Each structure stands twice: as structure tokens, then as C-alpha cells.
Amino acid sequence: MTGGLRRRWASKPLNTFTEAIDAFRTAMSYRFFEWLTE
């Protein structure tokens, strides 16, 4: 899952504030979910 997200982000540069925030929120959500299920 993580690898797929990284590839998608790598192919689409985060050149706008909205994109950066969206990527950050997605990463935080994934880390939080991973922590809960650990």
C-alpha cells in the first residue's frame, strides 16, 4: 500500500498547497491506522 502511494505521489509533484496538505493528511491517517492495528 505504502509503495503504491509513494509511486503515485512521485509521478505527481506536490506543487500546490492543497496537494501538500492532502498528502500530509493521507500520510497521517495511514500512520494512525497502522498504530491502532499494531
KAURGI-V589453 format. One line per field, one symbol per residue. psi: psi as a letter, one per 20 degrees, with the letter a starting at -180 (. if undefined). burial: + if it has 24 or more other C-alpha atoms within 12 Angstrom, else -. A space follows every 50 residues. Layout:
BEGIN
psi = ???
burial = ???
END
This chain:
BEGIN
psi = gggggggghhinpnjqgggggggghgggggggghghj.
burial = --------------------------------------
END
